[in-house]
Amino acid sequence: MATPDATQLRSLLQSSQSIAMLLPKNPKLDAVASALALRLVFTEIGKSVNVSCPEAMTVQFNQLVGVDTVSTQFGGRNLIISFPDQTESVDKVSYHIESGELRLVVTPKTDSPPIDHSRLKFSPAGHAETVVLVAVDRFTDLDHIYHDNKDLFHKHTQLIYLGLNPPSESFTPHQLIDPSAASLSEITLSTLETLNLPLPADAATNLLLGLQEATQNFLDQRVTHQTFETAAKLMRVGARRHHAVSPSDFPAGSIPEGVEFKDTPSPGSTAPSDWYAPKIYRGPMLQ
C-alpha cells in the first residue's frame, strides 16, 4: 500500500480552525468509520470538527464511536463578515437600512488607520475553512447538502478528497487516495501516521471496525500483509473488537430450553454426532 502524500493536508490543517467531514448518501461503514475517526483525531488537537451526511445514520452504524454527532445539515443561514488582522482597529459596528439596502458601518478607533475593505472576508456561518470529502465520488452524491450550497462548493479552495480511487468528478487537486488499499480505514491510518498525529483508542476502534467491514473480516482478495499490519497497529493503541456472541445477547425465551449455547467447531474439527440427528425443541414460544 502506498503512503498518501499528506503534505498539502498538513498545510491546510495548520491554517484551519474549523473542519467539515462530508459523507455521501448511502455511505459504507468504512467511510463513516474513517470520518468519525478523523473527527476524534482533529478534535484532540484543538480543531472544531463537524461530520455531515445527507441521510440520517441507520442502526448498522451504531457500533461506531461518535455516530450520534453526525448531522444531516451542513452550514448555517447566518453571514459572517470578518476583518483579518484589523480587530484592534475597530471601535464599534452599527447598521442601518437605506433605500432598501442593509448598510454596516465599521468605525475605527481614533488613533487607528481606516479599515481596509479589500481584506474583508465573507462566509456563511457554520461553513468550515477546510472540507474533507470522504468517499464522495461526485458533488451530487451529497444530495441536498450540495444543492443547498452549490456556490460554496464550486468556489471553495480548501477541499480535500479521501478515497480508494480518484473521484469521477475532479473537484479538487488535494487527494488522498490509494487504489492498492483494501479499505479506506487503511488510507486514513496511513495519512494520520504521515501527519504524526495522535490516535485515540476510540478512533482506532472505528478504523478497525471499518477495516473489518470493508474486507469482510479479512476474507477479501485485496487483503495483503499490510492489511493485517494495519489491524495490529490499531489494536496496539487500544482498538476494541466486537465481543463474542453469548446467551446474554439474546432476549429471554429466544433460545429453546435444553439447547446448550456453544461456539461452532473450528475448521478440521469433528462435530458431535448428535449434531446430525433430527431434534425437537421445546420452549416458551413453542408451547
N, C-alpha and C positions, 0 to 999 in steps of 0.2 A: 504494500500500500504506500503510495506516495504521500509525502507530507505537504499539505496545502500551504501556499505562500500567504502567511498572515501579516506580512509587512504593512500592507495598506490598512488592514483591520486594526492593527496596533495604533497607527496614526489616527484613524477615525475615532477609536475609543478614547484616546488621550484627549481629543478635542471635544468630546461629547459628554454631557452630564446626563442626558436622557436618551434611552434606547428603547425601540419598539421591536418586538419579535412578532412577525406576522405569519400565520399558518394558512394554508389553502382550505377550501371546503373539502369535506371528506378526507381529513388528514389521516395518515397512518400513525400507529402508536410510536414508531421510531422517530417520526418528525416531531410529534408532540413531546416526546421524552427529551429530544435534543433542545427544543425551545425552552422547556422548563428548566433543564439543567443549566443552560446559558443564563437564564434569568437568575437562578440561585448564585451562580458564579459572579455575574456582573453586580448583583446587589451586594455581595460580600465585599467588593472593592469600592463601594460607595456610589454606584450609579443608580439612577431612577429607571426602572425597567417595567414595561408592560408587555403582556402577551395577549394577542388578539387572534380570533378565528371567526370567520363569518357564520359558523354554526356552533351551537352550544355543545359542550363536551358530553359525550354519552358514557354509559356505565363502564365500557371497556377501558376507559382511561382512568378510572378511579384509583387504580393502584399507583399512579404516578404522584410524586410529592409536588404539591403546589397546583394541582389541576383546578382547584377552586378559584385560582386567581385569573384564569383565562376569561377574557371578555369577548363579547360578540361585537363590541363597538371599538372604533379607533378615532382618537382625536376628540375635539370638542367644538362648540359653536362660538366660543369667545375668540377675539382677535387680540394678539399680544404685540405691542409696539415696544421694541427695546432700543436702548441708547448705549451701544458698546463704548466703553471707556469714557463715558461722559456723565456718569452718575453723580459725581461730585460737583458738577457744574449746574445741576438742576436745582432751582429754588422751589418752584411749585408747578403743578399741572392743572389746568382748568379746561372747560369746554363750553361751547355754546352752539346753537343751531342758527345758521344764517342762510336764507334763500334755499331752504331745504337741505343744506349741507351740514354735516356734523364737523365742527372745527375744534381741534385740540390746540390749546395754547400752552406751550412749554416756556416757562420764564426762567432764564439763567440767573445765577447769583450775581450780585452787583460787581464783584471783582473777578468774574469768570468770563471767558470768551463766549460768543454766541454759539448756540447748538448747531453742530454740523449736520444738516438734514440728509446729506448724501450718504451718511453712515448708518442711518436708521435701518432697523430690521423689522419686518412684518411676518408674523407666523400665527397660524391657528393654535389656540390653547390646546395642549394635550398632544400635539404632534411632536414626535421625537426628533432630536438632532440627527440621530443615526437610525436607520430602519434595516433590520435583518429579515430577509425573505427566506423562510425555511421551507424548502421543497416546493416553492411556488414556481411552477413552470411558465406561467404567463400571468399578466396582471388580472385577467378575467377570472382566474382561479380564486381571487379574493372576493368575488361576488360583490355584495353591497359595499364592502369596505373600499373597494376600488372605485365603484361607480359614484360613491359619495365624495371621493377625494381625488378625482382624476387629475386635476391641475397639480396637486401636490406631488403625486407620483411621477408625473412627467417632468416636473421641474426640480425634484429633489436630487441633490448631487451626492448624498451620502447613503446610497442604497447598497446593501451587501447581500449577495445570493449565497445560500448554503444548500448544497445538494450533491447527489451522487454524480449526475451528469450535467453538462451545460444546459441552461433553460432553453426552451423553444423560442422564447421571445428575449432578445438581447437587450435587457433594460438597464444593465449596469456593467462596468468593467471590473467591479470588485466581486470576484467569485471565489468561493471556497468549495472546490469540487475534487472528486477522486473516483473515476469510473471503476477502478480496481477494488474499491472497498466493498465489503459485504453489507454495510449498514451506514446510515447517516450518523449514528452514535459514534462509530469509529472515527469518522472525519471530525466530529465535534471534539472528541478527546484529543486527537492529534493537534487540532488547532489550539486548544487550551494549553497543551504542553509547549507548543511553539511560543505562545504568548507568556509562558511561565506564570500562569495564573493559578491560584489555589483551587482545589477541587473538594468542596464539602461532601460529606458522606451521602447526603440526600441527593446531590447532583449526580454522584457516582451511581447511586441506586437507580435513578431514572435512566441513565445511559445503559446500564446493564440490562434493564428491562427492555429498552428499545433494541438493544443488540440481540437479545434472545428472540424477540418477536420477529425482527427482520430476517433472521437466519433460521427460523423455525427450530429454535433450540439447537442451533449449530448443525442442522442437517442439510442446509442449503449448499449447493455445489460451489457457491462463491466463497465459502468459508476456507480460510487459509490458517497457517500457524499464527499469523499476525492477529487474526480474529480472536484466537484463544489468548494471545498475549494481551490484547486489549481487555478481555474479560478478567484476566489475572490482575492487571493494573487497577481496574475498578474495584475489585474485591479487596485488594491490598489497602485501599484507602477507606474501606468501610462499606462498600456496596452490599446491599442485602438482597438475597434471592428469595423467591416465594417459599413459604414453609410447605412441608409435605401435607397432603390431604389426610385428615384424620376424622373419626366419627363425630367429633365435636363441631366440625364444619357443616354438618347436616342437621336439619330440624328434627325435633323429637318425633319418632314414629316413621321416619322416612326409610330407615334400614330395617328390613323384616327381622322378627325375632328368630334367634337360632343361627343367624348369619354372622360369622366372625369376620371383622374387617382386617384384611391382610394386604400387604403390598403384593403386586404381581411378581411372579418369579423372574429372575434375571435371565437374559438370553443364554441358552445352553443348559439351563437347569431343568430338572424333571418336575412337572406339575403333579400334585397329589392325584391319585387315581379317581377319587370321588368328584374331581372337577368335571369329569366327562360323563358322569351319571346324571339322569334327569332328577330334578329336585322340585319339591312343593314347598313354597314359602308361606308362612302364616304371620300375619302382623296386624296391627290395629286398623290399617287401611283396607285389609282384605277380609276382615271378619264382619 
